[in-house]
């Protein structure tokens, strides 16, 4: 199965989003934005109670095309994704920390990362080249983001062209590089014929290297007129030979990879002043990677006949001797025997002459990884055939921490489940630890910590190293009143039944296995009945469950169906209405054994069900609302004048007949939020909501007469996630500028069982779960909220650990342990900082700080702490000096033991 974040043209084509930062100046110079690369502060009143945010855990789920280790600091590593932002490795927790959640709605394309660079001379500095599409799908030009605190905050230099984090060729790289000797110098390889770019002021400004002679000429599909497949993939990697410079002096020898099969490697020997094609280089291929082993002086290339990441039928590995100028074909297998291209490439910085490469496009029976300890003269494989179809593996693969990676498959040999991977374009050996290696796939990050067992005849153990990296694209969400708290419809990996939001689900939906689930629904009065539809290579495109999504069976489908579309379940589960791609709207009164075409509603309409009347279904298309009162057999056009452009989503209120909320539109026409209380005969627009894209419902606030409404919207000029506890009379923004997740328009739903809890879809950052610190709604002002009642006996122990420090800032983790005999029912932990330390952002707790005094308060889900149990939270902060831990902590005014 080939996984990736797919182009979202169909999803976003209707939006006329405004570019976040316009380009100024001449076309050859990128504009610098010296302000923080975050949205402007909200002018909407702050939430009455603070929200905390986390992912519903899936662990992975998308393509990881790049992993970058810092060469001068141990355990400092970054990962880039094609649509889900960038991450930094947290060694203490052995997990990834997201760095680009601040990317806002208008600049959603900046969540696609095409290049990453970690500064060897100053490890606090990191750079990211961002932009998702180079064609019209992305309205915003690309940018190079720069951070001097390891990604805790960023500034941006916008470019006069677009970048393509989700374009063909995105696994090549890295396109962005910092001069290891003079770190004020950076290079960026651009796509679309824009050539090579350079910064000499640490990424603040950029200019084109006019002396570079070749902007590339390779396109995946020159006949594609969309601007996607026919885009010139351009300059694809930059590599410095650090031996040709000295600290403070620019590196002289620089190598650049170009998407040109006849001229794929160029070199400068004078610090980038002049460039020339290296004579004798291999032709007929694209160099996906170029890595220089400074211990041997060899430059290695992994080559493929295409740019990837899906395709590639032939490949080679070559070695260039930088001293003699000699080229050698050091391919692990003969070119005639390849059916794949090579891409992943790394050298062992502790052991010159040791290198690894991947056959990134070896789909069947598995990916292949190669290793050499003699500079490519000989190679061994991660697995070999013994007597076909049997194979012997040099590795063991344990996916128990992410069990769905087996896909529930039971293939015949020589395939295995789980597979070693696919789309393996990134592989890196830890420069400080020859035993640790990580590599990205189309669905996860795998790694090992005993790699050298490969060389001694043993087996190296491969496990997922992906915790915290959540990269799913979310199409639909449902939170039933009983059973699992959440059901998800996801791109590429189908979706899950989430019985525990903090645990990785055991398996995605199966029977049928859908590449992408486009829509799902449950019967409001019978939540065990669930239906889902989606895309697949072959029928069926629909599945049913009678046990709340725990088990599924395949349904039949009408003729002509080509894709999932939308689906709705009757309130009592007695029937279903399906609007698939490729066919008309249909209905069934069973579980899809037979289908009858509905009348009175156009093909392609979005369908939903009334949540009380099982005979009533609704539809919408092109500005007109449709209603059926006979179980979907016939529809009648009702309200008109609704948005005729853009994406429109609507939901009926649970437990109430005919109460419908509709969100959507486009900035070129009607756009906003509407409500109908007469089953769609008429709608009234909310005048205070400028734009809205998804709407959902959750448990009512204490004393409220209406369920809580959640929207992804623009209200009072501010984009965000909003909540209303009074049927839309007033709105409160519940996210903040640090938690925006780019585009959040696909789906939103509250939890009918937990007040304030909301599930938010993203296009690449998974499912975001928001928890209110209030317990019943109608909260007080945060400045006067006394917080939860302290336990009477505050026996406690506190562990305080600074997990990371950089110039001007730090990160810390705090663990509060109940050492008494009575459970905590809410807690507030207090301390005073030495010096001038200040908390800037806290997770898994909320905080207030006055001077040096800090109070951290539990969030809704971790307030109860049983005797002997612990609650943990973390934060980032600022400090002009060393981050020294507090000497004392108090709980309810009583001192805690400090560990």
C-alpha positions in Angstrom: 0.0 0.0 0.0 1.5 3.3 -1.0 0.9 6.0 1.6 1.3 9.7 1.3 -0.4 13.0 1.9 -2.3 13.4 -1.3 -2.9 16.7 -3.2 -5.8 18.6 -1.7 -6.7 20.4 -4.8 -10.3 19.2 -4.7 -10.6 20.2 -1.1 -9.2 23.7 -1.4 -9.8 24.8 -4.9 -12.9 26.6 -3.9 -11.2 28.7 -1.3 -9.7 32.1 -2.3 -7.4 32.3 0.7 -5.2 35.4 1.1 -1.5 34.9 1.1 -0.2 35.6 4.6 2.9 37.7 3.6 3.1 39.4 0.3 6.3 39.5 -1.7 7.9 42.9 -2.0 11.0 44.2 -3.8 12.5 42.9 -7.0 11.8 39.3 -8.1 15.3 38.3 -7.4 15.3 39.2 -3.7 13.2 37.5 -1.0 11.6 39.8 1.6 12.4 39.4 5.2 9.8 39.5 7.9 11.5 40.3 11.1 8.4 39.8 13.2 7.6 36.5 14.7 6.1 34.1 12.2 2.8 33.8 14.0 -0.7 35.2 13.6 -1.5 38.6 15.0 -2.9 38.6 18.5 -6.6 37.9 18.7 -9.0 40.8 19.3 -11.6 38.3 20.4 -12.0 38.1 24.1 -10.1 35.3 25.7 -11.7 32.0 26.7 -13.5 32.0 30.0 -11.6 28.8 30.8 -8.2 27.8 29.3 -8.0 25.0 26.8 -5.3 22.4 26.6 -4.6 20.6 23.4 -3.2 17.2 22.5 -3.4 14.7 19.7 -5.7 11.7 19.8 -2.8 9.3 19.5 -2.3 7.4 16.2 1.5 7.7 16.0 2.6 8.5 12.4 0.3 7.9 9.5 2.0 9.9 6.8 5.2 10.3 4.7 8.4 11.4 6.5 10.7 12.4 3.7 13.5 13.9 5.8 15.4 13.3 9.0 18.3 15.6 10.0 20.7 15.0 12.9 22.8 17.9 14.2 26.5 17.1 13.7 27.8 18.9 16.8 25.3 18.1 19.5 24.2 14.6 20.5 20.5 13.7 20.4 19.5 16.8 18.5 17.5 15.7 15.5 14.6 17.0 13.4 12.1 15.4 11.0 10.2 17.0 8.2 6.8 15.9 6.8 5.2 16.7 3.5 2.1 18.4 4.9 2.3 18.0 8.7 5.1 20.4 9.7 8.4 19.8 11.3 9.4 18.1 14.6 12.3 18.0 17.0 13.4 14.8 18.7 13.0 14.7 22.5 15.5 12.2 23.8 14.2 12.1 27.3 10.7 11.1 26.2 11.9 9.4 23.0 9.3 11.2 21.1 8.9 14.0 18.6 7.8 17.6 19.5 5.8 19.6 16.9 7.3 22.9 15.9 4.9 24.5 13.4 1.5 24.3 15.1 1.4 28.1 15.0 1.0 28.1 11.1 -2.3 29.9 10.5 -5.2 29.5 8.1 -4.1 32.0 5.5 -0.6 30.5 5.3 -1.7 26.8 5.5 0.9 25.9 2.8 3.7 26.6 5.3 2.9 23.3 7.0 4.5 21.5 4.1 8.3 21.3 4.7 10.6 20.7 1.7 13.9 21.2 3.5 15.4 21.3 7.0 18.8 22.4 8.2 20.3 22.3 11.7 23.2 24.6 12.3 26.4 22.7 13.2 28.2 25.8 14.5 25.3 26.9 16.6 22.9 24.1 17.5 20.3 26.5 18.8 19.6 27.5 15.2 17.4 25.6 12.9 15.9 26.5 9.5 12.9 25.1 7.5 12.0 25.8 3.9 8.2 25.7 3.8 5.4 25.6 1.2 3.1 22.8 0.1 2.4 23.3 -3.7 4.2 25.2 -6.4 1.0 25.5 -8.5 -2.2 27.4 -7.9 -3.4 25.0 -5.2 -1.3 26.9 -2.7 -2.1 30.6 -2.7 1.0 31.5 -0.7 4.6 31.9 -1.7 7.2 29.7 0.1 9.4 30.9 2.9 12.5 30.0 4.8 11.8 30.0 8.5 14.6 30.6 11.0 14.7 29.9 14.7 17.4 30.6 17.3 15.8 28.5 20.0 15.4 25.1 18.3 12.0 25.8 16.9 10.3 27.2 19.9 9.8 30.4 18.0 10.4 31.4 14.4 10.9 34.3 12.0 10.2 34.1 8.3 11.8 35.3 5.1 9.2 35.0 2.3 10.4 34.1 -1.1 9.3 35.4 -4.5 8.3 31.8 -5.6 6.5 28.8 -4.2 8.0 25.7 -2.6 6.5 22.2 -2.8 6.6 20.1 0.3 3.9 17.8 -1.1 5.1 18.0 -4.8 6.7 15.1 -6.7 10.4 14.8 -5.8 9.8 15.8 -2.2 11.9 12.9 -0.9 15.0 14.2 -2.5 17.3 16.5 -0.5 18.1 18.2 1.6 17.4 21.3 -0.5 18.4 23.6 2.4 21.9 23.6 3.9 24.0 25.7 6.3 27.7 26.2 5.7 29.3 24.3 8.6 32.2 26.7 8.7 30.5 30.0 8.2 27.0 29.6 9.5 25.7 32.9 8.3 25.8 31.4 4.8 22.9 29.1 3.7 21.8 27.7 0.3 18.4 26.7 -0.9 17.6 24.7 -4.0 14.4 25.9 -5.6 11.9 24.2 -7.9 10.1 25.4 -10.9 13.2 26.7 -12.7 14.0 29.2 -10.0 17.5 28.0 -9.5 19.9 28.1 -6.5 19.4 30.7 -3.8 21.8 32.0 -1.1 21.6 33.9 2.2 24.7 35.5 3.8 22.9 36.9 6.9 21.7 33.7 8.6 18.5 33.4 6.5 17.2 37.0 7.0 17.4 37.8 3.3 17.9 35.6 0.2 19.1 36.3 -3.3 19.5 34.1 -6.5 22.9 32.7 -7.3 23.0 34.0 -10.8 26.3 32.2 -11.6 24.6 28.8 -11.1 24.1 27.5 -14.6 21.3 24.9 -14.5 17.9 25.3 -12.8 16.9 21.7 -13.7 14.6 20.3 -16.4 13.0 17.1 -15.1 9.2 16.9 -14.5 7.4 13.8 -13.4 4.7 14.1 -16.1 5.3 16.9 -18.7 1.8 16.3 -20.1 0.0 17.2 -16.9 -1.5 20.6 -17.2 -2.4 21.1 -13.5 1.1 22.4 -12.6 1.6 19.4 -10.3 3.2 16.6 -12.4 4.6 18.9 -15.0 6.6 21.2 -12.6 10.4 21.3 -12.9 11.7 19.6 -9.8 14.7 22.0 -9.9 17.6 22.0 -7.5 17.3 19.1 -5.1 20.2 19.0 -2.6 23.2 21.0 -1.4 26.2 19.4 0.3 29.3 21.1 1.8 32.8 19.6 2.0 33.7 21.0 5.4 37.3 20.1 4.9 37.7 22.9 2.4 37.0 25.6 5.0 37.8 26.6 8.5 35.7 28.1 11.3 34.6 31.6 10.3 35.7 31.1 6.7 33.2 30.0 4.1 33.5 26.5 2.8 35.1 26.4 -0.6 33.9 23.1 -2.1 30.1 22.8 -2.4 28.2 20.1 -4.3 24.7 20.6 -5.7 22.2 18.1 -7.1 20.0 19.1 -10.0 16.9 17.4 -11.5 18.5 16.9 -14.9 19.3 13.3 -16.0 22.3 14.4 -18.1 23.7 17.0 -15.7 22.8 16.0 -12.1 25.8 17.1 -10.1 27.6 20.5 -10.0 30.4 21.8 -7.9 31.9 25.0 -6.8 35.5 25.2 -5.5 35.5 28.9 -4.7 32.7 29.3 -2.1 29.9 29.5 -4.7 31.4 32.2 -6.9 31.6 29.9 -9.9 30.1 26.5 -10.7 30.7 23.7 -13.2 29.3 20.3 -14.0 31.5 17.5 -12.7 33.0 15.6 -15.5 32.5 11.8 -15.8 29.4 11.7 -13.7 26.6 9.1 -14.3 23.9 10.1 -16.7 20.4 8.9 -17.3 19.5 9.2 -13.6 18.5 11.8 -11.0 20.7 12.0 -7.9 18.2 11.9 -5.0 20.9 12.4 -2.4 24.5 13.5 -2.3 26.3 12.7 1.0 30.0 13.3 1.6 32.1 11.1 3.9 34.7 13.6 5.2 36.7 10.7 6.7 37.4 9.2 3.3 36.8 12.1 0.9 34.1 10.2 -1.0 30.9 11.8 -2.2 28.1 9.2 -2.6 25.1 9.5 -4.9 21.9 7.5 -4.7 20.2 7.6 -8.1 16.8 6.8 -9.6 15.3 7.1 -13.1 12.5 9.2 -11.6 12.1 11.8 -8.8 9.9 9.7 -6.5 8.5 9.3 -4.0 6.2 6.6 -5.5 7.8 5.8 -8.8 11.3 4.6 -9.7 12.0 1.5 -11.8 15.8 1.6 -12.1 18.6 2.9 -10.0 22.3 3.0 -9.1 24.7 4.1 -6.4 27.9 6.0 -7.4 31.0 7.2 -5.6 33.1 10.2 -6.4 36.6 10.6 -5.1 37.0 14.3 -4.4 40.8 14.0 -4.4 41.4 12.2 -7.7 38.2 13.1 -9.5 37.5 9.4 -10.2 33.9 8.1 -10.5 33.0 4.5 -9.5 29.7 2.6 -9.9 29.3 1.0 -6.4 25.7 -0.1 -6.8 24.7 -2.9 -4.4 23.1 -4.8 -7.3 23.5 -4.6 -11.0 21.4 -2.0 -12.7 19.7 -4.7 -14.8 18.5 -6.4 -11.7 16.9 -3.3 -10.1 13.2 -2.7 -10.4 13.5 0.3 -8.0 15.4 3.5 -7.5 17.8 4.4 -4.7 17.3 7.3 -2.4 17.9 7.0 1.3 21.6 7.5 2.0 23.8 8.0 5.1 27.4 7.6 6.2 28.5 6.6 9.6 30.4 9.6 11.0 32.1 7.4 13.6 33.2 4.9 11.1 34.5 6.3 7.8 33.7 4.0 5.0 30.5 2.7 6.4 27.4 3.8 4.5 23.8 2.7 3.9 21.3 3.2 1.1 17.6 2.3 0.5 15.6 1.0 -2.4 12.9 3.5 -1.8 10.5 2.3 -4.5 10.7 -1.4 -3.9 7.1 -1.9 -3.2 7.0 -5.7 -3.6 7.8 -7.8 -1.7 9.3 -5.2 0.6 11.6 -2.2 0.7 15.3 -3.1 0.8 18.1 -1.5 2.9 21.8 -2.0 1.9 24.9 -1.6 4.1 28.6 -1.4 3.2 31.6 -1.1 5.6 34.2 -0.7 2.8 33.1 2.4 1.0 30.7 0.6 -1.3 33.0 -2.1 -2.6 30.8 -4.8 -1.1 27.3 -4.7 0.3 24.9 -6.7 2.5 21.1 -6.6 2.5 18.6 -6.2 5.3 17.0 -9.4 3.9 17.8 -12.0 1.3 16.0 -14.8 -0.4 16.9 -18.3 0.8 14.8 -20.7 -1.3 12.1 -18.6 -2.9 9.7 -17.5 -1.6 11.4 -17.8 1.8 13.6 -15.1 3.0 16.2 -14.6 5.8 16.1 -11.2 7.7 19.0 -9.5 9.3 16.5 -7.7 11.4 13.6 -8.2 13.8 10.6 -5.8 13.5 8.5 -5.1 16.6 5.5 -2.9 16.0 3.7 -3.6 19.3 3.8 0.1 20.2 2.0 0.9 16.9 0.2 -2.3 16.1 -1.8 -1.0 13.2 1.4 -0.9 11.1 0.7 -4.5 10.2 -2.4 -3.2 8.3 -4.2 -6.4 9.5 -2.6 -8.1 6.6 -1.7 -11.8 6.2 0.2 -11.8 2.9 1.7 -14.8 1.2 5.5 -15.1 1.2 7.8 -13.5 0.3 5.7 -10.5 1.6 5.6 -10.1 5.3 3.3 -8.1 7.7 4.4 -5.7 8.9 6.7 -4.6 6.1 10.1 -3.1 6.6 8.6 0.0 4.8 7.9 1.8 1.6 8.7 5.2 0.3 12.0 5.0 2.3 13.6 8.2 1.0 15.2 9.2 4.3 17.6 7.2 6.3 20.1 8.6 8.8 22.8 7.0 11.0 23.2 9.0 14.3 26.5 10.9 13.9 27.3 10.2 17.5 26.1 6.6 17.8 26.9 4.0 15.2 24.2 1.8 16.7 21.3 4.2 16.2 19.7 4.7 12.8 16.3 6.2 11.9 14.4 6.0 8.6 11.2 7.5 7.3 8.5 5.6 5.4 5.1 6.5 4.0 3.5 5.8 7.3 6.0 6.1 10.2 9.6 6.6 11.4 11.4 3.3 12.1 14.6 3.0 13.9 17.1 0.8 15.7 19.5 1.1 18.6 21.7 -1.9 17.9 22.5 -1.4 14.2 26.0 -2.8 14.3 24.6 -6.2 15.1 24.1 -6.2 11.3 27.9 -6.5 10.9 28.5 -9.2 13.5 26.0 -11.6 12.1 23.3 -10.9 14.6 19.9 -9.2 14.0 19.3 -5.6 14.6 15.9 -4.7 16.2 13.7 -2.3 14.3 10.8 -0.5 16.2 8.7 2.5 15.5 10.4 5.7 16.7 7.4 7.9 15.8 5.7 8.8 19.1 4.5 12.4 19.0 4.7 12.7 15.2 1.1 12.8 14.2 0.7 13.3 10.4 -2.8 12.2 9.4 -5.1 14.1 7.1 -8.6 14.0 8.7 -11.7 13.9 6.6 -14.5 13.3 9.1 -15.0 12.8 12.8 -17.9 11.4 14.9 -18.3 11.2 18.7 -21.2 8.9 19.6 -23.2 9.2 22.9 -22.0 5.7 23.9 -19.3 3.3 22.9 -15.9 4.7 21.8 -15.6 8.4 22.4 -14.3 9.0 18.9 -14.5 7.5 15.4 -12.2 9.0 12.7 -12.2 9.0 8.9 -8.6 9.6 7.7 -6.8 10.0 4.4 -4.4 7.1 3.4 -4.8 4.9 6.5 -8.6 4.7 6.6 -9.5 5.6 10.2 -9.9 4.3 13.7 -12.1 3.5 16.6 -10.5 5.5 19.4 -11.4 3.9 22.7 -8.6 5.7 24.5 -7.4 9.0 23.2 -4.0 8.6 24.8 -3.3 5.1 23.4 -2.5 4.0 19.9 -5.4 2.1 18.4 -4.7 -1.6 17.7 -5.9 -1.5 14.1 -7.4 0.8 11.5 -10.8 -0.1 10.1 -10.8 -3.3 8.0 -13.3 -5.3 6.0 -13.1 -3.4 3.9 -9.7 -1.7 4.0 -10.2 1.7 2.4 -7.2 3.8 1.3 -9.0 6.9 2.5 -12.3 7.1 4.4 -14.1 10.2 3.1 -17.2 10.1 5.4 -18.7 8.1 8.3 -21.8 8.3 10.4 -23.6 6.5 13.3 -27.3 6.1 14.1 -28.0 8.7 16.8 -30.5 6.5 18.7 -28.5 3.3 18.1 -24.8 4.3 18.2 -23.7 0.7 17.6 -24.7 1.1 14.0 -22.0 2.8 12.0 -21.3 3.2 8.3 -18.2 4.5 6.5 -17.4 5.1 2.9 -14.1 5.9 1.1 -11.7 5.4 -1.7 -10.2 2.1 -2.7 -8.5 0.5 -5.7 -11.5 -1.7 -6.2 -15.0 -2.3 -4.7 -16.3 -2.3 -2.1 -16.3 1.4 -1.1 -18.6 1.0 1.9 -18.5 -0.8 5.2 -21.0 -1.4 8.1 -20.7 -2.1 11.8 -23.2 -3.1 14.4 -20.9 -2.9 17.4 -19.8 0.8 17.3 -17.0 0.2 14.8 -15.2 -2.6 16.6 -15.9 -5.0 13.7 -17.0 -4.4 10.2 -18.5 -6.2 7.2 -18.5 -5.1 3.6 -21.5 -3.9 1.8 -22.5 -4.0 -1.9 -22.6 -0.8 -3.9 -24.5 0.7 -6.8 -22.9 0.4 -10.2 -20.6 3.2 -11.3 -19.2 4.0 -7.9 -15.6 5.4 -8.1 -15.1 7.0 -4.7 -16.5 7.4 -1.2 -18.4 10.7 -1.3 -20.6 11.2 1.8 -22.9 8.8 3.7 -25.7 9.2 6.4 -27.3 6.8 8.8 -30.9 7.0 9.8 -31.4 8.1 13.4 -32.5 4.5 14.4 -30.1 2.7 12.0 -33.0 1.4 9.8 -31.5 2.7 6.6 -28.7 4.7 4.9 -28.3 7.3 2.2 -25.1 7.4 0.2 -23.9 10.0 -2.2 -20.8 8.3 -3.8 -18.5 9.6 -6.4 -19.3 8.3 -9.9 -23.0 7.6 -9.2 -26.2 9.1 -8.2 -27.4 9.4 -4.6 -28.8 6.1 -3.4 -30.7 4.7 -0.4 -30.9 1.3 1.2 -33.1 -0.1 4.0 -30.7 -2.9 4.9 -27.0 -3.0 5.2 -26.2 -2.3 1.6 -27.6 -5.5 0.1 -29.5 -3.6 -2.5 -29.6 0.1 -3.4 -32.3 2.3 -5.0 -31.5 5.6 -6.6 -33.0 8.6 -4.8 -34.9 11.1 -6.8 -35.0 14.9 -6.6 -31.4 15.4 -5.5 -28.4 15.9 -7.8 -25.4 13.5 -7.9 -22.6 14.7 -5.8 -24.7 16.3 -3.1 -23.5 16.2 0.5 -25.9 14.1 2.6 -26.7 14.0 6.3 -29.4 12.6 8.5 -31.8 14.1 10.9 -30.7 13.0 14.4 -34.2 12.3 15.7 -36.6 11.5 12.8 -35.3 8.3 11.1 -37.3 9.0 7.9 -35.7 12.4 7.4 -32.5 13.0 5.5 -30.9 16.2 4.1 -28.8 17.1 1.1 -26.9 20.1 -0.2 -25.4 21.1 -3.5 -24.6 24.4 -5.2 -26.6 26.7 -3.0 -29.7 24.6 -2.6 -30.8 22.5 0.3 -32.8 19.3 -0.1 -35.0 17.4 2.3 -36.4 13.8 2.3 -39.1 12.6 4.6 -39.4 9.1 3.3 -36.0 7.6 4.2 -34.2 9.1 1.3 -36.4 7.7 -1.5 -37.3 11.2 -2.7 -35.9 14.6 -2.0 -37.5 18.0 -2.4 -35.5 21.3 -3.0 -36.1 23.7 -0.1 -34.0 26.6 0.9 -31.9 28.4 -1.7 -29.5 31.4 -1.6 -27.0 29.4 0.4 -23.3 29.3 -0.7 -23.0 28.3 -4.3 -19.2 28.2 -4.1 -16.7 26.6 -1.9 -17.0 23.7 0.5 -20.1 23.4 2.6 -20.7 21.2 5.6 -23.8 20.9 7.7 -24.9 19.0 10.8 -28.3 18.4 12.4 -28.6 18.8 16.2 -28.7 15.5 18.1 -32.0 14.8 19.7 -33.9 17.5 18.0 -35.8 17.3 14.7 -35.1 19.8 12.0 -32.4 21.9 13.7 -29.6 22.3 11.2 -26.4 24.3 11.2 -24.6 24.9 7.9 -21.1 26.3 7.5 -19.1 27.1 4.3 -18.8 29.2 1.2 -16.0 31.2 -0.4 -14.7 34.7 -0.1 -15.9 35.4 -3.6 -19.5 34.9 -2.6 -21.6 33.8 0.4 -19.5 32.6 3.2 -20.4 32.1 6.9 -22.7 30.2 9.2 -26.4 29.6 8.9 -29.1 27.9 11.0 -32.5 26.3 10.1 -35.1 25.3 12.7 -37.7 24.1 10.1 -35.8 21.2 8.5 -34.1 23.3 5.9 -37.1 25.2 4.5 -35.4 28.4 5.5 -32.0 29.4 7.0 -30.9 32.4 9.0 -27.3 33.7 8.7 -25.3 34.6 11.8 -24.3 38.1 11.0 -21.3 38.1 13.4 -19.6 35.1 11.7 -17.6 36.3 8.7 -16.5 32.8 7.6 -17.2 29.3 8.8 -16.1 25.9 7.4 -17.2 23.2 9.8 -19.7 22.9 12.7 -20.3 20.3 15.4 -22.0 19.8 18.7 -21.0 18.7 22.2 -22.4 18.4 25.7 -24.3 21.4 27.0 -22.8 23.7 29.6 -24.1 23.5 33.1 -27.5 25.3 33.2 -27.5 25.8 29.5 -30.6 25.0 27.5 -28.8 24.2 24.2 -25.9 21.9 23.3 -22.5 23.5 22.9 -21.7 24.5 19.3 -18.2 24.3 18.0 -17.0 25.9 14.7 -13.8 26.4 12.7 -14.5 29.9 11.7 -13.5 33.6 11.3 -15.3 35.7 13.9 -14.6 39.3 14.7 -11.8 39.3 12.2 -10.0 36.4 13.8 -9.6 32.8 12.5 -9.8 30.1 15.1 -11.7 27.4 16.8 -14.8 28.8 18.6 -17.3 27.6 21.1 -20.8 28.9 21.9 -22.9 27.7 24.9 -25.9 29.9 24.0 -26.9 28.7 20.5 -24.6 31.1 18.7 -25.5 34.4 20.5 -22.0 34.7 21.8 -18.7 33.0 20.8 -15.4 32.3 22.6 -12.2 31.5 20.8 -10.8 28.4 22.5 -7.5 27.9 20.6 -4.6 30.3 20.7 -2.0 31.5 18.3 0.4 28.7 19.2 -2.3 26.1 18.3 -3.7 26.8 14.8 -2.6 23.8 12.8 -2.9 25.5 9.4 -6.2 24.3 7.8 -8.9 23.0 10.1 -12.0 23.1 7.8 -12.8 19.4 7.2 -14.6 18.4 10.4 -15.2 19.4 14.0 -17.3 17.8 16.7 -17.8 18.1 20.4 -18.0 15.2 22.8 -21.6 14.5 24.0 -20.3 13.0 27.2 -17.7 15.5 28.3 -18.4 19.2 28.5 -16.0 21.4 26.6 -14.1 18.6 24.9 -13.8 19.1 21.1 -12.2 17.1 18.3 -10.7 19.2 15.5 -9.6 17.9 12.1 -6.4 19.0 10.5 -4.8 18.4 7.1 -1.6 16.8 8.3 -1.4 17.3 12.1 -3.9 14.6 13.0 -6.8 14.9 15.3 -6.5 17.7 17.8 -8.3 17.2 21.1 -9.2 20.3 23.1 -10.0 20.0 26.8 -11.6 22.8 28.8 -10.3 23.4 32.3 -13.9 24.1 33.3 -16.0 21.2 34.6 -19.4 22.3 33.6 -19.3 25.4 31.6 -20.3 28.9 32.5 -16.7 29.5 33.7 -15.4 32.6 35.4 -12.8 35.0 34.2 -9.4 33.3 34.3 -7.9 36.0 36.4 -10.3 35.4 39.2 -11.0 31.7 38.9 -10.0 30.1 42.3 -9.3 26.8 40.5 -10.2 23.4 41.8 -10.4 22.6 45.5 -7.1 21.5 47.0 -6.9 18.1 48.7 -7.2 18.2 52.4 -4.0 16.2 52.9 -1.5 17.5 50.4 1.1 14.8 50.7 3.1 15.2 47.6 6.5 14.7 45.9 7.6 16.8 42.9 10.3 16.0 40.3 11.5 19.0 38.3 13.7 18.4 35.3 15.2 20.8 32.8 15.1 18.7 29.6 16.6 21.3 27.2 18.4 24.6 27.3 19.3 27.1 24.6 20.4 30.7 24.5 17.6 32.7 26.2 15.3 29.8 26.8 14.7 26.3 28.3 12.2 23.5 28.5 11.2 21.6 31.7 9.1 18.7 32.8 7.4 18.4 36.2 5.9 15.3 37.8 3.6 15.6 40.8 3.2 12.3 42.8 0.5 11.7 45.3 2.3 10.3 48.4 -0.8 10.3 50.6 -3.7 8.0 51.1 -6.5 10.2 49.6 -6.9 10.9 45.9 -6.5 14.4 44.6 -9.7 15.8 43.0 -8.0 18.7 41.2 -4.7 20.2 42.1 -2.7 23.5 42.0 1.1 23.3 42.3 3.0 26.5 43.2 6.6 27.6 43.1 8.9 30.6 42.7 11.6 30.8 40.1 15.1 31.9 41.0 16.3 34.7 38.7 14.2 36.1 35.9 12.7 32.9 34.5 9.3 33.1 32.9 6.9 30.5 31.5 6.0 31.1 27.9 3.9 28.0 27.1 2.6 25.1 29.2 1.0 21.8 28.2 -1.0 19.3 30.3 -1.6 22.1 32.8 -2.6 25.8 32.8 -0.6 28.5 34.5 -0.5 31.9 36.0 2.7 33.8 36.8 3.1 37.0 38.8 6.7 38.0 39.1 8.6 34.9 40.1 5.6 33.1 41.5 4.0 30.5 39.3 0.8 28.4 39.8 0.2 25.4 37.6 -3.4 24.0 37.6 -4.5 20.6 36.3 -6.5 20.3 33.1 -9.8 18.4 33.0 -8.4 15.0 32.3 -5.5 14.8 34.8 -7.1 16.4 37.9 -7.8 13.1 39.7 -4.6 11.6 41.0 -4.9 8.4 43.0 -2.6 7.6 46.0 0.7 6.5 44.5 -0.1 7.9 41.1 1.4 10.9 39.3 0.4 13.7 37.0 2.9 15.3 34.7 3.1 18.5 32.7 5.8 20.5 30.8 6.6 24.0 29.7 9.0 26.2 27.8 10.3 29.4 29.3 12.7 32.3 28.9 15.8 33.0 31.0 18.8 35.3 30.6 21.0 32.9 32.5 21.0 29.2 33.3 17.6 27.7 34.0 17.9 26.7 37.6 15.1 24.7 39.1 13.0 25.9 42.0 14.0 24.8 45.5 10.5 24.4 46.8 7.0 23.5 45.7 3.6 23.8 47.5 0.3 22.0 47.0 -2.6 23.7 48.8 -0.2 25.8 50.8 1.7 22.7 52.1 5.3 22.0 51.1 6.0 19.0 48.9 9.1 16.8 48.9 11.4 17.8 46.0 13.2 15.1 44.1 
